[in-house]
Amino acid sequence: MESREHLTLPALRDSVNSSLKAFIEADNHYLTSIGPELLPVADALKGFLLDSGKRFRPLFAIVGYLGTGAELSPEVFSALSSVELVHVCALIHDDVMDVSDTRRGAPAIHKHFEALHTKNSFSGSAEQFGIASAILLGDLALVWAAKMLHESKIAPDQIISSLPIFDEMQVELMAGQYLDMHEQALASESVERSLRVARYKSGKYSIERPLHFGAALAHKNPEQLYPIYSAYGIPLGEAFQLRDDMLGVFGDSAETGKPAGDDLREGKRTVMMAMTHELATSAQRATIKELFGRADLTPADIQTLRAIIVDTGAQARAEELISELTDEAIAAIENPLISPIAQDLLHQMAMIATKRRV
């Protein structure tokens, strides 16, 4: 039986980090043995994976596992931590699709390899080299996610039980990424459609599916917990994405690792922006149409758009929706089928996921 001090979120996060470090170092050794040209790839992926990250997804997977009453082991930590590499794939590809130059206060992977091309005076397009490298590194992270699960040394029946959820999580992530691109192309202003994107692009693969994955991997009648975890994970996942969207507009760049107002420059069709369009006056809509999505937005332009979001009441409405969704999620886990320690951790995770400072 695990002691309580080993089941705190900081302690669990440390165990996730140790598992990821052990895996990436072992596989980087194999990668660089193929040829020295792959050393920049190994270094970039290791830095991207280990230098930062809240580890939300493996933590939710761990709590989903604990909710069944099963006990943790180093092998289980390794298996559950694999979902972080799915997230790494999503982040690397997302920066390419959003044309984002930075991630966590550093150059995005495609910009890092673009700079490498320029520094080494390679032939051809530096920009295309950076984009192609990022696509391949994101793909490699996804391959490594499956490899980390398969090599975790957990029992074969546990792997077999978890694979359908693991696969569905990846399919839903890719579907959500396409839906996001599609809504951008449509210039959608629908709250309902934006919520659907939030659900699939982030919510399901960030919370619901990791919880399901943990329960499936425990291999202890996970079907009885799936509906409870969904009732918690789907609304909390939407609240999580709403908070992320608010940080993309109002967040401090020192905390978000992105330039202030970056989502406004990118013209992201978020739930909050859909609410803003819905509530705006004709004059405000004209200003939004003129400024929203322009890459050359000045700090004054960003302040103008922020003021419209606040003045229409869209920011306040988004905050209310976050609170409502979080309350709905927390109510769902007041269930004796979930172990008490998992209930406590799920309460804590709900607060961390939705109360990040704006």
N, C-alpha and C positions, 0 to 999 in steps of 0.2 A: 504493500500500500504506500503510495507517495505521500510524503509529508507536505503540510500546507505551504511551507516556505518554498518548496519546489514547484508549487502550482500557482504562483503569482504570475501576473503578466510579464514583468521584467525578467523573471527566471525562465519562463517559457520562451520568451524572445531570445534570450541568451542561448538556449539550447537549439533554437532554429538557426541562429547565426553560426553556431559551431558546426551544425550539420551541413549547412550550405558551404561553409569554408572548406570543410573536409572534402566535399564532393568536387567543388570547382578546382581545387588544387590538384586533385588526382586526375581529373579529366583534362585540365590544362597541360599536364605533363604529357599525356598521350597526344594532345593536339599539336603541341610544339615539336614532338618527335617526328611528325609528318614532314616538317620543314621549318626553318627559322623564319620564313615569311609570315608564319601564323602567330608569331610572338605578339605583334600588335593586337591581333584578334583576342588572344588569350588574356592579355593585360587589360584590354578595354572591357571585356565581359566580366572579368574578376572585379575590376574597380566599380563597374556599374552595379553589380550584384551586392558587393560587400560594403561599399563606402557609406551607404545610407539605406533607408527604407524602414517603414513602420512594421512590416511583416503582418499586415492585417489578414491576408488570406491564409497563410499557414497557421496563424493563431486561431482563426475561426475553424480551420480544419481540426486543430488539436482539441478545441473545446467541443466540437461535434463528436469527436472520438470519446472524450471524457464523459460526455452526456450519456453514453451507453453504459457507463460503469466500468469500462475497460481501463486497464492500467498501462501507462506509458513505458517505453523502453527506447534505447538508442536507435534500434532498427525502425521503430514506429515514428520517431522524430524525423528520421531521414526520409521515410516515405511521405509523411504529411508535409514536410518542408518543400517537396517538389513543386507544389502549386505556386511557389514564389517565382519559379522560372517561367511559368505560363504568364505571369504578370510582367516579367522582364521582357518577354516577347512582345506583349501588348504595348508597353511603354515605348520600346524602340521603334516599332512600326507606327505607333500613334504620332510620334514626333515627325516622322517622314510625311505622313498624310496631312498633318496640321501645319507643315512647314514651320515647325518650332525650332528655333536655333539653340535653345538652352533646356536643360533638364537638371533639377536640383542644384541650380546655381553654376553649372558647368556646361560646356558645349554638348549638345545632343550628339548621339553616336554618329549620325550622318555628317554633322559638322566636324566632328573629331577626325573622321577619316578623310573628309575633304581637305582639312588642314594638313593631314599626313601626306596626301597626294601632292599638295603644293610645296611642302617642305622638302620632299624628296625629288621634286622636279620630274614627276612621272609624266608620261605622254597622255594625251586625251583630256577629257573634261574632268576637272577636280570635283565639280558638283555631282556629276553622274557616278563617279567612283565612290563618293561618300554615300549616296543614296543606295547604290548596289550593295555596298558593304553593310549598311544598316539592315537591309532586307535579309541578307545572309546571316548576320549576327542574331537578328530576331528569330529567324528560322532555327538556328542552332540552339538558341535558348529553349525553344519549344521541343526540339529533339532531346535536349538534356533533361527537360522536365520528365519525360517518359523514362529516360535512362535512369534518372535518380530514383524514381519509383521502383523500377524493375530490379535495380541493384541494391535495394535497401535491406535485403535479407529477411524481410518479413515472410510469413508463411504463404505458400502459393495460393491457398484458398482466400487469403485476405486480398491479395493482388487481384485475383479473378473477380471477387466481390466488388472491388472499388473501380474497376476499369470502365464499366458503363457510365458511371457518374463522371469520371475523369474525362472521358471522351465527350460527353454531352457538354461539360463545362467549356471545352475548347470550341466546340461547334457554336455554342451560344455566344461566346466571346466574338468570334469572327462574324457571326450574323449581326451582332450589335454594332461592330465597327462599320459594317457595310450600311446598316440602317442610319448610322450617324452621318456617313458621307452622303447618303441619299437625301437626308433631310437638309443638309447643307446645300446640295445641288437644287433642291426644290425651293430653297429659301423659305422653309416652313415657319409658320407663326402659330402653330397649333400646340396648345398646352398638352392635350391628350397624346399627340404623336411624339412630342418631346419627352413625355414621361415614359413612353414605350422604349425610346432609345436609351434613356437613363437606366431602365430596368435591365435591358440586355447588354448594353455596352459596359456597364459597371456593376450594377446591383446584384445580378444573379451570379456572375463569376467572382465577385468580391466577397459575398457573404453566403447566399443560399447554397450554392454548389460546394464551396469548401466545407460547410457544415454537413451536407449530404455525404461528401467524400470521406470525412472523418468517421461518420456513422457507418458507412459501407465498409471502410477498412477495418473497423472493429469487428465486423462480421458477427454481430449479436442482435439479430432481428432488427436491422436498421429501418425496415419498412414502417415500423410503428413510430419512428421519430421523424421520418421525412416530412409528413404534413405539418408537424409542429415547427420544425426548422424552416419550412417554407413560409409559414405564417409569421415567423420572426424575420427571416432573411430578406423576403421580397420588399416589405415596407421599409425595413432598415436600409436595404441597399439603395432604394430610391432616395431616402433621406440623406444617405452618405453622398450620393451623386449631386443632390441639390446643394449640400454644403460645399462640395468641391467646385461646383459652378459659381457659387457666391465668392469663394476664395479667388477664382479666376478673374473676377471683376473687382472685388474690393480688398483682396488679400495683400499682405505685406510681402514684397518680393524677397525679402531676407528670409521669410519663413516658407514661402511657396517654391522658391528656386526658379521662378519665372518672372519676366519683366512685368511690372504693374500694368494691369488692364490688358494682358495679352489676349484673353478670350474675346475682348472687344475688337482688337486688331484682326483676329482670325475670323471674326463674324460667327462665333459658335452659336448654333440654334438651340440654346438651353431652355429648360422649363421657365427659368426666371425671365429670360428675354421674351419668350412667348407671352408670359403674363404681362410684361411691360407693353408689348404691342396691343394686347387686349384692352389694357386700361388707359393707354395714351390718348391724348387729344390729337387732332389733325396736325397741329403745329409740331407737337412732339414727335409724331410719326415721320413728319418730313425731315426733322433733324436726325432721327435715327437712320432713315434711308440714306441721308447724305453722308453720315459718319461711320455707321456700323459696318465693320468688315474692311475698313481701309488700313492698309499696312503702314501708312505714314501718319497715323494718328499722333497728335501732339499731346503732352500732358494736359493742356487745356481742353482738348477735344475729349479726352478720357473723362475728365471731371464733368464735362457737359453731359455725357452719356450716363455717368454715375448719378448725376443729379436727377435726370429723367427717371431712372429706375427707382430712385428713392421717392421722388415726388408723385409718381403714379401709384405708389403703394405696393409695387411689385416686390420690393425687397421684404417688406413686412409680411406680405402674403406668403412668400417663400419660407420665411422663418416660421410662420404659423403651420405651414404644411410639414416642415421638418419636425416640429413638435408633435403634430398629430400622428405622423407616420412612426415616429420613435415610440410614442405611447402605445400605438397598436402593436408594435414589435415586442415591447416589453411585456405586454399583457399576454402574449402568446406563449411565453416560456414559463408562466406560472402553472407548471404541470408536473405532477409527481413522477412521470415517466423519465424526466431529465434529472440526472444526479444533482444534488445540491451545489457541489463545487462548480459544475458547469453552469447552473443558473446564475450563480454569483458572477462568474467570469463573463457571461453573456450580458448581464446588466452593465458591467464595467466597459465592455467593448462597445455597447450601444452609445454610452456617453462619450467615449473617445472618438468614435466614428462621426458623431453628429455635433459635438460641441467644440470642434476645432475653431480657433479664433478667426474672426473675419477682420 
